[in-house]
């Protein structure tokens, strides 16, 4: 579906680590392969003007709840500019 939108795509990777893992027992590659039901995939691919649906409650007081529909307006390496459309 992403191929239907014009422009160049950008892939954003999550940053995974285990809290209090003093021995570094869990490699980052292993953590990135895990897909538990409550977590989104490790990679997010965006294009300008592509629709996005939020899958988690991030900030209900600012309308960032499960099911919120948004559109990607622009992005750079570290910041995504997203507009809520509903």
C-alpha positions in Angstrom: 0.0 0.0 0.0 2.9 2.4 0.7 3.9 2.2 -2.9 0.7 4.0 -3.9 2.0 7.2 -2.3 4.4 9.4 -4.3 7.7 10.3 -2.9 10.6 8.7 -1.2 9.9 6.5 1.8 11.9 6.7 5.1 12.3 3.7 7.5 12.5 4.5 11.2 13.8 1.8 13.6 12.9 1.4 17.2 15.5 1.5 19.9 15.3 -1.7 22.0 17.1 -2.5 25.2 16.5 -4.5 28.4 16.3 -2.6 31.6 18.8 -3.7 34.2 20.6 -6.1 31.9 24.1 -5.6 33.3 25.5 -8.6 31.5 24.2 -7.6 28.0 22.5 -11.0 27.8 20.0 -9.9 25.1 21.4 -8.8 21.7 19.6 -5.8 20.1 19.0 -7.9 16.9 17.2 -10.6 19.0 15.0 -7.9 20.7 14.2 -6.4 17.3 12.9 -9.8 16.0 10.4 -10.1 18.9 6.8 -9.3 18.0 4.6 -9.6 21.1 0.9 -8.7 20.6 1.1 -5.4 22.5 4.1 -4.0 20.6 4.3 -2.6 17.1 7.0 -3.9 14.6 10.6 -2.8 14.9 10.5 -0.8 11.6 8.1 2.0 10.7 8.0 3.1 7.0 6.6 6.5 6.3 6.0 8.7 3.2 4.8 12.3 3.1 0.9 12.4 3.1 0.5 8.7 4.1 -2.2 7.9 6.6 -1.4 6.6 10.0 -3.6 5.0 12.6 -2.4 5.1 16.2 -2.5 1.7 17.9 -1.8 2.7 21.5 -2.9 5.3 24.0 0.0 7.8 24.1 -1.7 10.9 25.5 -5.5 10.8 25.7 -5.7 14.4 27.0 -4.2 15.5 23.6 -6.4 13.1 21.5 -3.6 10.6 21.0 -5.6 7.4 21.7 -6.0 4.0 20.1 -7.7 4.5 16.6 -6.7 8.2 16.2 -6.2 8.9 12.5 -3.4 11.0 11.4 -1.4 12.0 8.3 2.4 12.4 8.0 3.1 16.0 6.8 6.9 15.8 6.8 9.8 14.2 8.7 13.6 14.3 9.1 15.9 11.8 10.7 14.6 12.4 14.3 11.3 14.2 14.1 8.0 13.3 12.5 5.5 16.0 11.9 2.1 14.4 12.1 -1.3 16.0 11.8 -4.4 14.6 13.5 -7.3 14.4 11.0 -10.1 13.0 13.2 
